[in-house]
């Protein structure tokens, strides 16, 4: 009987080694560390989707054009374009993240785009979900 071997990041087995930083930053201690790969990947995805292209110093291709789309008429075609941007960006910058479900919604009167994504990390048993509201 065949079975699939799941890989575990070795840093997840060392409870005192931080893997990344939590978002949002807090006023008191500013940076708080996270100690699980699952949390680090989720925070990296949030950072990526909330960063506009050209906004990151020395890496102008990092980020998405999602915020730019808020000033355009949001219709079914734009919703499809947003989902394409999300999938394409994940393939380029997060090749180990495999989106399972992407739902996009909008509130044109308030210039708000909401997207939900459930995803798995390839070769691991990590499953998580993400909800991001992008507003002006």
C-alpha positions in Angstrom: 0.0 0.0 0.0 1.5 3.3 -1.1 1.3 6.4 1.1 2.4 10.0 0.7 5.3 11.2 2.9 4.8 14.7 4.3 7.8 16.9 4.9 8.1 19.1 8.0 10.3 22.2 8.0 13.1 21.4 10.5 12.7 24.9 12.0 9.2 24.0 13.1 10.8 21.3 15.3 12.9 23.9 17.2 10.5 25.9 19.4 13.0 28.7 20.1 13.9 29.5 16.5 11.7 32.2 14.9 10.7 31.6 11.3 9.3 35.0 10.5 7.5 38.1 11.7 3.9 38.6 12.5 1.7 41.2 10.7 0.4 43.7 11.8 3.3 45.2 13.7 2.4 46.4 17.2 3.2 49.7 18.8 4.8 48.3 22.0 7.3 45.8 20.8 6.9 46.5 17.1 8.2 43.2 15.8 6.8 39.9 17.1 8.2 36.6 15.8 6.3 33.6 14.7 7.7 30.1 15.2 5.7 28.0 12.6 6.1 27.8 8.9 2.3 28.0 8.5 2.3 31.4 10.2 5.3 32.7 8.3 3.8 31.7 4.9 0.5 33.3 5.8 2.2 36.6 6.8 4.3 36.5 3.7 1.2 36.2 1.5 -0.5 39.1 3.3 2.6 41.2 2.9 2.8 40.3 -0.8 -0.9 41.1 -1.6 -0.9 44.4 0.3 2.3 45.6 -1.4 1.8 47.4 -4.7 4.1 46.8 -7.7 7.0 49.3 -7.6 6.5 50.0 -3.9 9.3 47.7 -2.7 12.8 49.2 -2.7 15.3 47.3 -4.9 12.5 44.8 -5.9 10.0 46.8 -8.0 8.3 43.6 -9.4 7.3 42.4 -5.9 3.7 42.9 -5.1 0.4 43.1 -7.1 -1.7 45.7 -8.9 -4.8 44.9 -6.8 -5.0 48.3 -5.1 -4.8 50.1 -8.5 -7.9 48.2 -9.6 -10.0 49.9 -6.9 -10.3 53.0 -8.9 -11.8 51.1 -11.9 -15.4 49.9 -12.3 -15.6 46.6 -10.5 -17.6 44.1 -12.5 -17.5 40.4 -13.2 -14.7 40.9 -15.7 -12.6 42.7 -13.1 -13.3 40.1 -10.5 -12.0 37.5 -13.0 -8.9 39.6 -13.6 -8.3 39.8 -9.9 -8.5 36.1 -9.5 -6.1 35.7 -12.5 -3.6 38.1 -10.9 -3.8 36.2 -7.6 -3.2 32.8 -9.1 -0.4 34.1 -11.5 1.4 35.9 -8.7 1.3 32.9 -6.4 2.8 30.7 -9.2 5.6 33.1 -9.6 6.5 34.2 -6.0 5.1 31.3 -4.0 5.5 28.1 -6.0 5.0 25.8 -3.0 1.6 27.4 -2.3 -1.3 25.7 -4.1 -4.6 27.7 -4.0 -7.6 25.4 -3.4 -10.4 28.0 -3.5 -10.4 31.7 -4.3 -13.5 33.8 -3.7 -13.5 37.5 -4.7 -16.2 40.0 -3.7 -16.5 43.7 -4.1 -18.3 46.7 -2.6 -18.0 49.4 -5.4 -19.7 52.1 -3.3 -16.9 51.9 -0.8 -14.0 51.0 -3.2 -13.5 47.7 -1.4 -12.3 44.4 -2.8 -12.3 41.3 -0.6 -10.7 38.1 -1.4 -10.7 34.8 0.4 -8.2 32.0 -0.4 -7.8 28.5 1.0 -4.5 26.9 0.2 -2.2 24.0 0.9 1.6 24.0 1.0 3.0 21.3 -1.4 4.8 18.4 0.2 3.5 19.2 3.7 0.3 18.7 5.6 -0.2 22.5 6.0 -3.6 23.8 5.1 -4.7 27.4 5.8 -6.9 30.2 4.6 -6.5 33.9 4.1 -9.0 36.8 4.0 -7.8 40.2 2.7 -9.8 43.4 2.4 -8.2 45.9 0.1 -9.6 49.4 0.4 -8.6 53.0 -0.4 
